[in-house]
Amino acid sequence: LMSTLEFDELFETLKDGVSSIAKETVGKYAEQATAEGQKALKTLKGDLKSWTEDAKNGDLSAADLDFLLKGREELTEMHALEQLGIAKIQLDKFKNGIIGLIVNSVTGLL
C-alpha cells in the first residue's frame, strides 16, 4: 500500500505541475488557472489516492486513469476560466496538460 507520505509528495508534485502547465498554456491567466487547477485537484484528492493505489496494485492502467480523469467535471468544465475569455484551444491544452501530468505522475510511481 502507498504511504500517506508518498501520496502527499505526489500531490505536491501535481500542484506544482499545475502551476507550470498554467504558465505554459494560458499565459497571462496563469494565476487564475493555477488556482482553478489546484482547486480541482483538492476536490479529486480522495479519488486520486484510491486510483493511485489501484494503479500500484495493477488494477488500473494508464489508459483507465486517463479515461476516469476525462470523465471528471472538475477537470473538464472549469467555467471560471471560460468566463475569463481564455481561448478554447488554450484552455483545452491546460486541461489536457493536467490530465497528462496526473497520468504520468501516477504511472511513474509504478
N, C-alpha and C positions, 0 to 999 in steps of 0.2 A: 504493500500500500504506500501511497505517496504521503510523505510527512507534511504537516501544516507549513513548516518552514519552506520546504521545496515549493509548495504551491504559492506561498506568499512571494517568494522570489520570482516565480513565473509571472505572477500577477503584476508585480512591479515592472518587470520587463515589458509586459504588454502595455502598461500605462505609459511608459517612456516611449515605446514604439508608436503608440497612437499620436503622440506629440510630433515625432519625426515625420510620420506619414502626413499629418495635417500640414506641416511646413512645406513638404514636397508637393502636395496635391492642391491645396486650396489657398496657398499664399497668404494674402492679407487677412483672410478669415481664420488663420491657423489657431488663434487663441480660442475663438468660439467653437471651432471644430474639435479642438483638443478637449475642451470641457464636455462637449456633447458625446464624444467618443468614449471618454473615461466614465461618463455617467452610464452609458450603455454597458460598459464592462462591469461596473458595480452591480447593475441590475442582473447581469448574467452570471455573477460570481459563483453562485451555488451550482448552476448548470455547468459552468466551465470546470469546476472542481470535479464533478462526477464524470464529465466527459473525458477529462484528463486521466482519471482513474481507469475508465473503460478503455481508453487508448493504450494505457500502460499494460492492462490485462490482456490486450489483444482482441478485445470485444468491439473495438471501434476503429475503423480505418481512417486515413486522412480524407478520403472521399466522403465517408459518412459524416465526419466532422464538418467538412465544407458544406454539405447538404443541410445539416442541422443549423449551422450558423446563418445560411442564406434564408432559412425559414423564420428567423427571428426579427420581429419588427423593430426591436431596439437598434439593430444594426442596419436594417434596410429602409426604415422610414426617415428618422431624423428631420422631422418637419421644421424644427427650429432653424436648421441650416438652410433648408429650402427657402424659408422666408427671408433669409439674408440676400437672396438673389445669386447664390453661387451657381455657376453654370452646371447643368446636369452632368455633363461629362466629367467635370472636376469632382463633383460630389460622388459619382459612381466610382471614380478612381480611389477616393478616400475610403468609401465603404468597403470596396473590394480589397483595398490595401489592409484594412483592419482584419478582415476575414482571413486573408493570406497570412498575415502576421500570426494570428491565433493558431491556424492550422500548422504553420511551420514551427512555431514555438513549442506547441504540444507534441508534435511528432518528433521534434528534435530531442525530446527527453527520452525517447524510446531506445 
